[in-house]
Amino acid sequence: MTSGAAPLVELRGITKRFGSLLANDAIDLSVDAGQVLALLGENGAGKSTLTRILYGLSRADAGEIRIAGQPVTMTSPADALAAGIGMVTQEFTLVGPMTVTENLMLAGSPLGRIDRKAARARVLAASQRLGVPVDPDAVVERLSVGERQRVEILKALLGDCRLLVLDEPTAVLVPADVDLLFASIRRLTADGMAVVFISHKLHEVVDLADRIGVLRRGRLVADLPAEGLDPVAIAALMVGAAGPADAELPDDVVDEALATAVGLDGAAPSATAAPVDRARPAALEVSGLTLAGDPRPRLDDVSLTVRAGEIVGVAGVSGNGQTELVAALCGTTPATAGTVHVGGAEVTGLDVAARLKAGLGRLTEDRRGSVVLGMSVEQNLVLEDLDRFRTGPFLSRRRVRAHAEALIERFDIRAAPGDPIRSLSGGNMQKVLLARALERDPTVLVASQPTRGLDVGACQYVYTQLRALRDAGSGVLLVSEDLDELIGIADRIVVLSGGRLVGEVAAADATREALGVLMTGSREYAA
């Protein structure tokens, strides 16, 4: 940037209240052309509110936004797009029955005659330029969460985008795809685009960012160059371990949060992994599970066992059968062939409710899709077990409230029983889902992408709960596209490729490189 030139985008005194909660407290922050600004902070720190204001999804109570030095008013995303601001959130806005090309045409084409051939070529060119592989003819509703996120990134860049806001863009990407995405971001910033990058993976922040802004409790507590910072220093700023004002934080809480943030949990998996006792009973046994597809099966003769007292991780490139495996195990999609046993009892032909009663717990990858957004916290907490709280044909409000209050305290959910579930942060919403699943003391928990989009503290909380469940004698099947997560907390890791299991490694012996080879379909590192 030329000396004295105005920042590309500047926030001045941005303040936003929700009742008594001060979500953003007079925040001053800017980003220059060609720069990557990492915006960090724990859940509830104010990141989402700030970016929603920047993108016109919410109005600030005070303060102003300037583009190239000129004040602008953001009343809607249309205003933001007109100002050259694009955003990819964790809540996708794609039309499921349409193809990738049709979705991008819908977002970027003017009214009038549409040239489908040209639009398809435009999708392919954008995909190649960004280094993000996308099939232009794929129907969106058949894509995995990770593949849908890639389409969202392409859609945001179709217009004259000068600033791109990316909210946890790597949460569902494997290392090779992350490298391609980062290379694309660097090419875009070299051409003058600015990027605001939100992530809880601090090693990625150090690798990509030029500057770092840290929010804590609604206030900007740090705005400094990324050069010379390491993940430990950044994590300390996020959890408040570096300032005397937060000295009341217990040392063990700070240590756990720092360890999670910098990947220390994954550095020594043998310290947390439970020895696998093959004599233990099977908590989950899957044999020959197959799900038909066109032209190839979506699941192809999958067999695996999760024993009581162990965590088995499932790795794989997004779209290789993980979503289908979870759906078949939980009963939302009937299998074409094969059997599923929970605690020795066959559940293959049972519906979701019957599988839950048989001892299967579930955490699906679609967090918001697993709750009823129009209901309260307490209503969602009993949603899968309503019969327990009935008095005759009616629910006992008193028993529901008492149950919710007990779980809120036990799982440290930062909400009141009557609060709308939609008002909760991602971390607290995941605590509600964990509480609902774990309160039933499941024989096996199927957990899919349980920390996707969560901050340092929330990730650590989920890991603690999964380990405690394992140590209490339950089995856990952990489906994740975060290899560090799998290596850090699983006891064994199996790999899906093309809907088939292609290998298995002990977590203590696993490396990102070995898992990466298996994820391409090679059996070179198979045990």
ZAKOL-816630 format. One record per residue (C-alpha): residue number from 1; residue in one letter; chain; x, y, z. Coordinates in Angstrom, 2 decimals. Layout:
% ZAKOL-816630
   i aa ch       X       Y       Z
 NUM  A  A       X       Y       Z
...
END
This chain:
% ZAKOL-816630
   i aa ch       X       Y       Z
   1  M  A    0.00    0.00    0.00
   2  T  A    1.25    3.48   -0.87
   3  S  A    2.32    5.52    2.14
   4  G  A   -0.62    7.56    3.41
   5  A  A   -3.20    5.67    1.34
   6  A  A   -6.41    4.65    3.10
   7  P  A   -6.93    0.98    4.01
   8  L  A   -9.05   -1.02    1.59
   9  V  A  -11.61   -1.64    4.35
  10  E  A  -11.72    0.09    7.71
  11  L  A  -14.01   -0.41   10.72
  12  R  A  -14.22    2.54   13.11
  13  G  A  -15.78    2.30   16.55
  14  I  A  -18.07   -0.60   15.66
  15  T  A  -20.39   -1.27   18.60
  16  K  A  -23.24   -3.76   18.82
  17  R  A  -25.44   -4.75   21.74
  18  F  A  -27.91   -7.60   22.13
  19  G  A  -29.85   -6.63   25.23
  20  S  A  -27.35   -6.55   28.08
  21  L  A  -24.68   -8.32   26.01
  22  L  A  -22.05   -6.06   24.46
  23  A  A  -21.06   -8.18   21.47
  24  N  A  -18.74   -5.60   19.86
  25  D  A  -17.22   -2.84   21.98
  26  A  A  -15.97    0.14   19.91
  27  I  A  -13.82   -1.99   17.58
  28  D  A  -11.29   -0.29   15.28
  29  L  A   -9.86   -2.63   12.67
  30  S  A   -8.64   -2.36    9.08
  31  V  A   -7.26   -4.50    6.27
  32  D  A   -5.15   -3.35    3.33
  33  A  A   -5.22   -4.49   -0.27
  34  G  A   -3.10   -7.62   -0.74
  35  Q  A   -3.25   -8.52    2.95
  36  V  A   -4.56  -11.50    4.91
  37  L  A   -6.00  -10.50    8.28
  38  A  A   -6.66  -13.41   10.65
  39  L  A   -9.57  -12.64   12.97
  40  L  A   -9.35  -14.81   16.07
  41  G  A  -11.15  -15.33   19.35
  42  E  A  -13.09  -17.91   21.29
  43  N  A  -16.78  -18.56   20.59
  44  G  A  -18.77  -15.58   21.82
  45  A  A  -15.81  -13.21   21.47
  46  G  A  -17.63  -11.19   18.79
  47  K  A  -16.12  -12.43   15.52
  48  S  A  -19.38  -13.50   13.92
  49  T  A  -21.16  -10.30   14.92
  50  L  A  -18.36   -8.16   13.48
  51  T  A  -18.25  -10.00   10.15
  52  R  A  -22.06   -9.98    9.89
  53  I  A  -21.96   -6.19   10.26
  54  L  A  -19.25   -5.97    7.61
  55  Y  A  -21.34   -8.07    5.21
  56  G  A  -24.60   -6.23    5.85
  57  L  A  -26.31   -9.07    7.70
  58  S  A  -26.54   -6.98   10.87
  59  R  A  -26.53   -3.26   11.65
  60  A  A  -24.07   -1.72   14.10
  61  D  A  -25.47    0.43   16.91
  62  A  A  -22.53    2.81   16.50
  63  G  A  -19.45    3.27   14.35
  64  E  A  -18.83    3.30   10.60
  65  I  A  -17.40    1.25    7.75
  66  R  A  -15.08    2.84    5.18
  67  I  A  -14.08    1.45    1.78
  68  A  A  -10.93    3.03    0.35
  69  G  A  -11.43    5.92    2.76
  70  Q  A  -15.07    6.60    1.89
  71  P  A  -17.89    5.92    4.43
  72  V  A  -20.43    3.34    3.25
  73  T  A  -23.72    2.09    4.64
  74  M  A  -24.22   -1.66    4.78
  75  T  A  -27.91   -2.49    5.08
  76  S  A  -27.82   -5.83    3.27
  77  P  A  -25.45   -8.30    1.60
  78  A  A  -26.35   -6.61   -1.70
  79  D  A  -24.68   -3.44   -0.39
  80  A  A  -21.61   -5.43    0.61
  81  L  A  -21.37   -7.17   -2.76
  82  A  A  -21.72   -3.83   -4.53
  83  A  A  -18.83   -2.55   -2.42
  84  G  A  -16.70   -5.57   -3.41
  85  I  A  -17.07   -7.60   -0.20
  86  G  A  -17.73  -11.34   -0.46
  87  M  A  -18.26  -13.75    2.41
  88  V  A  -18.33  -17.50    2.92
  89  T  A  -20.06  -18.42    6.17
  90  Q  A  -20.51  -21.79    7.84
  91  E  A  -24.21  -21.66    6.98
  92  F  A  -24.43  -22.56    3.30
  93  T  A  -26.88  -20.83    0.96
  94  L  A  -26.89  -23.24   -1.96
  95  V  A  -29.95  -24.71   -3.68
  96  G  A  -29.79  -28.47   -3.18
  97  P  A  -31.58  -29.79   -6.29
  98  M  A  -29.49  -27.58   -8.61
  99  T  A  -26.05  -28.35  -10.04
 100  V  A  -22.92  -26.47   -9.08
 101  T  A  -23.06  -24.51  -12.35
 102  E  A  -26.73  -23.62  -11.85
 103  N  A  -26.04  -22.38   -8.32
 104  L  A  -23.25  -20.13   -9.52
 105  M  A  -25.40  -18.91  -12.41
 106  L  A  -28.16  -18.11   -9.92
 107  A  A  -25.75  -16.07   -7.83
 108  G  A  -23.93  -14.24  -10.61
 109  S  A  -26.03  -14.07  -13.77
 110  P  A  -28.15  -11.05  -14.76
 111  L  A  -31.75  -11.43  -15.88
 112  G  A  -32.25  -12.47  -19.48
 113  R  A  -30.89  -15.21  -21.69
 114  I  A  -28.44  -17.53  -19.94
 115  D  A  -25.61  -19.25  -21.76
 116  R  A  -25.23  -22.53  -19.84
 117  K  A  -22.19  -23.64  -21.82
 118  A  A  -20.37  -20.40  -21.06
 119  A  A  -21.42  -20.59  -17.42
 120  R  A  -20.06  -24.13  -17.12
 121  A  A  -16.78  -23.06  -18.68
 122  R  A  -16.65  -20.16  -16.21
 123  V  A  -17.02  -22.58  -13.29
 124  L  A  -14.22  -24.79  -14.60
 125  A  A  -11.94  -21.80  -15.16
 126  A  A  -12.59  -20.43  -11.67
 127  S  A  -12.02  -23.88  -10.15
 128  Q  A   -8.72  -24.26  -11.97
 129  R  A   -7.57  -20.73  -11.12
 130  L  A   -8.27  -21.22   -7.42
 131  G  A   -6.90  -24.73   -7.22
 132  V  A  -10.16  -25.97   -5.65
 133  P  A  -11.50  -29.02   -7.55
 134  V  A  -15.25  -28.75   -8.19
 135  D  A  -17.42  -30.82  -10.54
 136  P  A  -19.60  -28.27  -12.39
 137  D  A  -22.28  -30.87  -13.15
 138  A  A  -22.61  -32.29   -9.62
 139  V  A  -25.99  -31.87   -7.90
 140  V  A  -25.39  -29.91   -4.72
 141  E  A  -27.61  -32.02   -2.44
 142  R  A  -25.45  -35.03   -3.26
 143  L  A  -22.24  -33.27   -2.23
 144  S  A  -20.59  -33.60    1.15
 145  V  A  -20.33  -30.63    3.49
 146  G  A  -16.72  -30.06    2.39
 147  E  A  -17.61  -30.05   -1.29
 148  R  A  -20.47  -27.61   -0.71
 149  Q  A  -18.08  -25.27    1.06
 150  R  A  -15.83  -25.23   -2.00
 151  V  A  -18.80  -24.19   -4.15
 152  E  A  -19.54  -21.36   -1.71
 153  I  A  -15.97  -20.08   -2.06
 154  L  A  -16.25  -20.05   -5.85
 155  K  A  -19.64  -18.32   -5.67
 156  A  A  -18.26  -15.54   -3.46
 157  L  A  -15.49  -14.83   -5.94
 158  L  A  -17.62  -14.60   -9.09
 159  G  A  -18.26  -10.86   -8.75
 160  D  A  -15.85   -7.97   -8.44
 161  C  A  -14.67   -9.12   -5.03
 162  R  A  -11.99   -6.95   -3.39
 163  L  A  -12.33   -8.30    0.16
 164  L  A  -13.18  -11.94    0.89
 165  V  A  -14.26  -13.02    4.37
 166  L  A  -13.62  -16.74    4.98
 167  D  A  -15.14  -18.26    8.12
 168  E  A  -13.35  -21.52    8.97
 169  P  A  -12.73  -22.37    5.29
 170  T  A  -10.39  -25.28    6.06
 171  A  A  -12.53  -26.94    8.71
 172  V  A  -13.50  -29.80    6.37
 173  L  A  -10.49  -29.89    4.04
 174  V  A   -7.63  -32.38    4.08
 175  P  A   -4.01  -31.13    4.06
 176  A  A   -3.54  -31.32    0.28
 177  D  A   -6.69  -29.28   -0.31
 178  V  A   -5.68  -26.78    2.37
 179  D  A   -2.36  -26.28    0.59
 180  L  A   -4.19  -25.66   -2.70
 181  L  A   -6.59  -23.22   -1.06
 182  F  A   -3.77  -21.29    0.59
 183  A  A   -1.89  -21.13   -2.70
 184  S  A   -5.04  -19.70   -4.28
 185  I  A   -5.43  -17.11   -1.52
 186  R  A   -1.82  -16.06   -1.97
 187  R  A   -2.37  -15.66   -5.71
 188  L  A   -5.47  -13.56   -5.10
 189  T  A   -3.78  -11.33   -2.54
 190  A  A   -0.80  -10.92   -4.87
 191  D  A   -3.32   -9.40   -7.31
 192  G  A   -4.54   -6.97   -4.66
 193  M  A   -7.43   -8.78   -3.01
 194  A  A   -7.72   -8.59    0.81
 195  V  A   -8.82  -11.57    2.90
 196  V  A  -10.26  -11.79    6.41
 197  F  A   -9.54  -15.32    7.59
 198  I  A  -11.30  -16.82   10.63
 199  S  A   -9.85  -20.08   11.94
 200  H  A   -9.22  -22.00   15.15
 201  K  A   -6.24  -23.82   13.58
 202  L  A   -3.45  -21.57   14.72
 203  H  A   -0.70  -23.27   12.73
 204  E  A   -2.67  -22.28    9.61
 205  V  A   -2.98  -18.72   10.86
 206  V  A    0.79  -18.47   11.33
 207  D  A    1.33  -19.92    7.86
 208  L  A   -1.11  -17.64    6.01
 209  A  A   -1.78  -14.38    7.83
 210  D  A    0.00  -11.05    7.45
 211  R  A   -1.76   -9.53   10.46
 212  I  A   -3.69  -10.89   13.41
 213  G  A   -6.63   -9.36   15.22
 214  V  A   -7.78  -11.00   18.46
 215  L  A  -11.21  -10.44   20.00
 216  R  A  -12.01  -11.29   23.58
 217  R  A  -15.36  -10.61   25.23
 218  G  A  -16.36   -8.23   22.49
 219  R  A  -13.19   -6.12   22.59
 220  L  A  -10.19   -6.01   20.28
 221  V  A   -7.31   -7.02   22.56
 222  A  A   -4.59   -7.38   19.91
 223  D  A   -3.93   -6.09   16.38
 224  L  A   -0.38   -6.85   15.33
 225  P  A    1.79   -8.27   12.52
 226  A  A    1.79  -12.06   12.30
 227  E  A    5.51  -12.20   11.59
 228  G  A    7.41  -13.53   14.58
 229  L  A    4.32  -14.89   16.38
 230  D  A    3.92  -18.56   17.12
 231  P  A    0.73  -20.50   17.94
 232  V  A    1.46  -20.51   21.68
 233  A  A    1.66  -16.71   21.82
 234  I  A   -1.53  -16.34   19.78
 235  A  A   -3.42  -18.87   21.91
 236  A  A   -2.35  -17.02   25.05
 237  L  A   -3.89  -13.83   23.67
 238  M  A   -7.11  -15.66   22.82
 239  V  A   -7.66  -17.26   26.22
 240  G  A   -6.38  -14.29   28.19
 241  A  A   -3.32  -16.00   29.61
 242  A  A   -1.03  -13.10   28.88
 243  G  A   -2.76  -10.35   30.80
 244  P  A   -3.04   -9.69   34.55
 245  A  A   -6.73   -8.83   34.11
 246  D  A   -7.42  -12.49   33.44
 247  A  A   -5.22  -13.92   36.14
 248  E  A   -8.25  -15.67   37.63
 249  L  A   -8.16  -18.25   34.83
 250  P  A   -7.07  -21.58   36.36
 251  D  A   -3.66  -22.73   35.16
 252  D  A   -4.98  -26.10   34.02
 253  V  A   -7.66  -24.43   31.86
 254  V  A   -5.05  -22.21   30.21
 255  D  A   -2.68  -25.14   29.70
 256  E  A   -5.39  -27.31   28.13
 257  A  A   -6.53  -24.50   25.82
 258  L  A   -2.99  -23.72   24.72
 259  A  A   -2.24  -27.39   24.11
 260  T  A   -5.31  -27.78   21.93
 261  A  A   -4.64  -24.58   20.01
 262  V  A   -1.10  -25.48   19.02
 263  G  A   -1.79  -29.16   18.40
 264  L  A    0.13  -30.51   21.37
 265  D  A   -2.65  -33.02   22.00
 266  G  A   -1.81  -34.49   18.63
 267  A  A    1.93  -34.40   19.23
 268  A  A    1.85  -37.27   21.68
 269  P  A   -1.15  -39.44   20.92
 270  S  A    0.22  -42.35   22.89
 271  A  A   -0.19  -40.31   26.06
 272  T  A   -3.98  -40.29   25.69
 273  A  A   -4.71  -43.38   23.60
 274  A  A   -6.22  -46.33   25.40
 275  P  A   -4.61  -49.72   24.72
 276  V  A   -6.89  -51.72   22.45
 277  D  A   -8.07  -54.91   24.16
 278  R  A   -9.34  -57.23   21.44
 279  A  A  -11.13  -59.29   24.11
 280  R  A  -13.45  -56.42   24.94
 281  P  A  -16.99  -56.74   23.61
 282  A  A  -17.94  -54.90   20.45
 283  A  A  -19.83  -51.68   21.09
 284  L  A  -20.45  -51.34   17.34
 285  E  A  -20.01  -54.02   14.73
 286  V  A  -20.52  -53.29   11.04
 287  S  A  -20.36  -56.07    8.45
 288  G  A  -20.53  -55.72    4.68
 289  L  A  -22.37  -52.39    4.82
 290  T  A  -23.23  -51.31    1.28
 291  L  A  -25.16  -48.33   -0.05
 292  A  A  -25.99  -48.43   -3.74
 293  G  A  -25.16  -45.48   -5.98
 294  D  A  -24.88  -44.51   -9.62
 295  P  A  -22.52  -45.41  -11.18
 296  R  A  -20.62  -46.73   -8.12
 297  P  A  -21.77  -47.73   -4.62
 298  R  A  -21.59  -44.86   -2.15
 299  L  A  -20.57  -47.41    0.48
 300  D  A  -18.92  -50.60   -0.73
 301  D  A  -18.75  -53.62    1.62
 302  V  A  -17.63  -51.67    4.71
 303  S  A  -16.81  -53.77    7.77
 304  L  A  -15.43  -52.40   11.04
 305  T  A  -15.60  -52.92   14.78
 306  V  A  -15.51  -50.40   17.62
 307  R  A  -14.86  -52.08   20.93
 308  A  A  -16.00  -50.93   24.32
 309  G  A  -13.54  -48.40   25.72
 310  E  A  -11.93  -47.24   22.48
 311  I  A  -12.15  -44.39   20.01
 312  V  A  -11.93  -45.38   16.36
 313  G  A  -11.30  -42.52   13.96
 314  V  A  -12.51  -42.45   10.35
 315  A  A  -10.36  -40.40    7.96
 316  G  A  -10.92  -39.63    4.30
 317  V  A  -11.04  -36.93    1.67
 318  S  A  -14.39  -35.16    1.80
 319  G  A  -17.00  -36.95   -0.31
 320  N  A  -15.58  -40.47   -0.03
 321  G  A  -18.41  -42.04    1.94
 322  Q  A  -18.12  -40.54    5.42
 323  T  A  -21.51  -38.80    5.30
 324  E  A  -23.16  -41.93    3.91
 325  L  A  -21.55  -44.13    6.58
 326  V  A  -22.92  -41.98    9.39
 327  A  A  -26.37  -41.87    7.79
 328  A  A  -26.44  -45.67    7.39
 329  L  A  -25.28  -46.26   10.97
 330  C  A  -27.78  -43.80   12.47
 331  G  A  -30.69  -45.08   10.40
 332  T  A  -31.45  -41.98    8.35
 333  T  A  -30.51  -43.82    5.13
 334  P  A  -31.34  -47.54    4.77
 335  A  A  -28.42  -49.69    3.69
 336  T  A  -28.65  -51.77    0.53
 337  A  A  -26.81  -54.67    2.18
 338  G  A  -24.89  -55.54    5.31
 339  T  A  -25.60  -55.53    9.05
 340  V  A  -25.15  -53.17   11.99
 341  H  A  -24.97  -54.38   15.60
 342  V  A  -24.93  -52.15   18.70
 343  G  A  -23.78  -53.89   21.88
 344  G  A  -24.43  -57.26   20.25
 345  A  A  -28.01  -56.46   19.21
 346  E  A  -28.79  -56.13   15.51
 347  V  A  -30.26  -52.74   14.59
 348  T  A  -29.98  -52.94   10.79
 349  G  A  -33.70  -52.72   10.12
 350  L  A  -34.54  -50.27   12.91
 351  D  A  -35.41  -46.60   12.54
 352  V  A  -33.52  -43.76   14.23
 353  A  A  -35.58  -43.77   17.44
 354  A  A  -35.20  -47.52   17.88
 355  R  A  -31.45  -47.32   17.34
 356  L  A  -31.18  -44.63   19.99
 357  K  A  -33.09  -46.85   22.44
 358  A  A  -30.73  -49.73   21.55
 359  G  A  -27.76  -47.68   22.78
 360  L  A  -26.54  -45.72   19.78
 361  G  A  -25.71  -42.05   20.33
 362  R  A  -25.17  -39.62   17.49
 363  L  A  -23.56  -36.27   16.73
 364  T  A  -24.15  -35.47   13.07
 365  E  A  -22.00  -33.10   11.01
 366  D  A  -24.90  -30.69   10.44
 367  R  A  -25.05  -29.10   13.88
 368  R  A  -27.91  -26.73   13.16
 369  G  A  -29.79  -29.44   11.32
 370  S  A  -29.70  -31.60   14.47
 371  V  A  -31.73  -29.12   16.51
 372  V  A  -35.10  -27.45   15.98
 373  L  A  -34.11  -23.79   15.71
 374  G  A  -37.58  -22.54   16.64
 375  M  A  -37.49  -24.40   19.97
 376  S  A  -35.82  -23.58   23.26
 377  V  A  -32.72  -25.15   24.78
 378  E  A  -34.76  -27.30   27.17
 379  Q  A  -37.06  -28.53   24.39
 380  N  A  -34.09  -29.57   22.26
 381  L  A  -32.48  -31.34   25.20
 382  V  A  -35.44  -33.76   25.50
 383  L  A  -36.28  -33.97   21.81
 384  E  A  -34.95  -37.52   21.35
 385  D  A  -36.40  -38.90   24.58
 386  L  A  -39.86  -37.38   24.95
 387  D  A  -41.52  -40.48   26.45
 388  R  A  -39.47  -40.13   29.63
 389  F  A  -41.04  -36.77   30.34
 390  R  A  -44.69  -37.51   29.63
 391  T  A  -47.44  -37.50   32.21
 392  G  A  -50.21  -39.22   30.31
 393  P  A  -50.36  -37.69   26.83
 394  F  A  -48.69  -34.44   27.93
 395  L  A  -45.11  -33.43   28.61
 396  S  A  -44.33  -32.46   32.19
 397  R  A  -42.90  -28.96   31.95
 398  R  A  -41.58  -29.22   35.49
 399  R  A  -39.61  -32.40   34.74
 400  V  A  -38.33  -31.01   31.43
 401  R  A  -37.12  -27.85   33.17
 402  A  A  -35.42  -29.80   35.99
 403  H  A  -33.74  -32.10   33.46
 404  A  A  -32.51  -29.14   31.40
 405  E  A  -31.16  -27.29   34.44
 406  A  A  -29.20  -30.38   35.49
 407  L  A  -27.67  -30.83   32.03
 408  I  A  -26.90  -27.12   31.67
 409  E  A  -24.88  -27.28   34.87
 410  R  A  -23.24  -30.64   34.11
 411  F  A  -22.16  -29.69   30.58
 412  D  A  -21.48  -25.99   31.28
 413  I  A  -23.95  -24.78   28.65
 414  R  A  -23.92  -20.98   28.62
 415  A  A  -27.67  -20.53   28.27
 416  A  A  -30.92  -20.61   30.21
 417  P  A  -33.44  -23.45   29.67
 418  G  A  -35.91  -21.16   27.92
 419  D  A  -33.42  -19.47   25.59
 420  P  A  -34.01  -20.04   21.86
 421  I  A  -31.49  -22.60   20.61
 422  R  A  -30.82  -20.40   17.57
 423  S  A  -29.31  -17.74   19.87
 424  L  A  -26.48  -20.01   21.05
 425  S  A  -22.92  -19.92   19.75
 426  G  A  -21.64  -22.92   17.82
 427  G  A  -19.77  -24.19   20.86
 428  N  A  -22.78  -23.99   23.16
 429  M  A  -25.05  -25.57   20.55
 430  Q  A  -22.61  -28.47   20.33
 431  K  A  -22.70  -28.76   24.13
 432  V  A  -26.49  -29.13   23.93
 433  L  A  -26.09  -31.94   21.39
 434  L  A  -23.38  -33.61   23.47
 435  A  A  -25.54  -33.39   26.57
 436  R  A  -28.51  -34.90   24.72
 437  A  A  -26.43  -37.80   23.40
 438  L  A  -24.26  -38.53   26.45
 439  E  A  -27.01  -38.23   29.06
 440  R  A  -28.45  -41.48   27.70
 441  D  A  -25.12  -43.27   28.45
 442  P  A  -24.80  -44.71   24.91
 443  T  A  -23.11  -48.02   24.21
 444  V  A  -21.49  -46.35   21.20
 445  L  A  -21.39  -42.73   20.04
 446  V  A  -21.14  -41.95   16.33
 447  A  A  -19.65  -38.45   16.18
 448  S  A  -19.25  -36.75   12.78
 449  Q  A  -17.12  -33.58   12.51
 450  P  A  -17.78  -32.76   16.21
 451  T  A  -15.43  -29.76   16.36
 452  R  A  -16.05  -28.25   12.92
 453  G  A  -16.02  -24.46   13.27
 454  L  A  -15.43  -24.47   17.03
 455  D  A  -12.87  -22.38   18.88
 456  V  A   -9.96  -23.49   21.06
 457  G  A  -11.91  -23.86   24.28
 458  A  A  -14.93  -25.54   22.69
 459  C  A  -12.71  -28.07   20.86
 460  Q  A  -10.98  -28.95   24.10
 461  Y  A  -14.35  -29.43   25.79
 462  V  A  -15.51  -31.86   23.08
 463  Y  A  -12.25  -33.82   23.28
 464  T  A  -12.57  -34.09   27.06
 465  Q  A  -16.12  -35.42   26.76
 466  L  A  -15.19  -38.00   24.11
 467  R  A  -12.27  -39.27   26.17
 468  A  A  -14.42  -39.45   29.30
 469  L  A  -17.02  -41.48   27.41
 470  R  A  -14.33  -43.87   26.19
 471  D  A  -12.82  -44.19   29.66
 472  A  A  -16.27  -45.01   31.06
 473  G  A  -16.41  -48.03   28.75
 474  S  A  -18.38  -46.84   25.75
 475  G  A  -17.19  -46.98   22.16
 476  V  A  -16.74  -43.91   19.99
 477  L  A  -16.67  -43.78   16.19
 478  L  A  -15.15  -40.39   15.35
 479  V  A  -15.56  -39.26   11.74
 480  S  A  -13.37  -36.22   11.09
 481  E  A  -11.56  -34.50    8.26
 482  D  A   -9.10  -32.95   10.74
 483  L  A   -6.14  -35.34   10.73
 484  D  A   -4.51  -33.70   13.75
 485  E  A   -7.73  -34.30   15.68
 486  L  A   -7.84  -37.98   14.73
 487  I  A   -4.19  -38.57   15.55
 488  G  A   -4.59  -36.73   18.83
 489  I  A   -7.57  -38.49   20.38
 490  A  A   -8.29  -41.75   18.51
 491  D  A   -6.88  -45.15   19.44
 492  R  A   -7.15  -46.54   15.92
 493  I  A   -7.78  -44.82   12.57
 494  V  A   -9.44  -46.38    9.53
 495  V  A   -9.48  -44.67    6.14
 496  L  A  -12.35  -44.42    3.64
 497  S  A  -11.64  -43.90   -0.05
 498  G  A  -14.26  -44.23   -2.77
 499  G  A  -16.71  -45.65   -0.24
 500  R  A  -14.36  -48.48    0.74
 501  L  A  -12.16  -49.03    3.77
 502  V  A   -8.62  -49.01    2.41
 503  G  A   -6.51  -49.26    5.55
 504  E  A   -6.12  -49.06    9.30
 505  V  A   -3.33  -47.70   11.51
 506  A  A   -2.81  -47.33   15.23
 507  A  A   -3.08  -43.65   16.14
 508  A  A    0.24  -43.82   17.98
 509  D  A    1.94  -44.82   14.71
 510  A  A   -0.04  -42.54   12.40
 511  T  A    1.34  -39.54   10.58
 512  R  A   -0.39  -37.02    8.37
 513  E  A    1.70  -38.23    5.43
 514  A  A    0.79  -41.90    5.91
 515  L  A   -2.89  -41.10    6.27
 516  G  A   -2.69  -38.86    3.21
 517  V  A   -1.37  -41.73    1.12
 518  L  A   -4.20  -44.01    2.28
 519  M  A   -6.77  -41.29    1.60
 520  T  A   -5.78  -41.33   -2.07
 521  G  A   -6.80  -44.99   -2.20
 522  S  A   -3.32  -46.49   -1.89
 523  R  A   -2.78  -49.42    0.48
 524  E  A    0.95  -48.81    0.85
 525  Y  A    0.64  -47.91    4.53
 526  A  A   -2.18  -50.27    5.41
 527  A  A   -1.66  -52.31    8.54
END
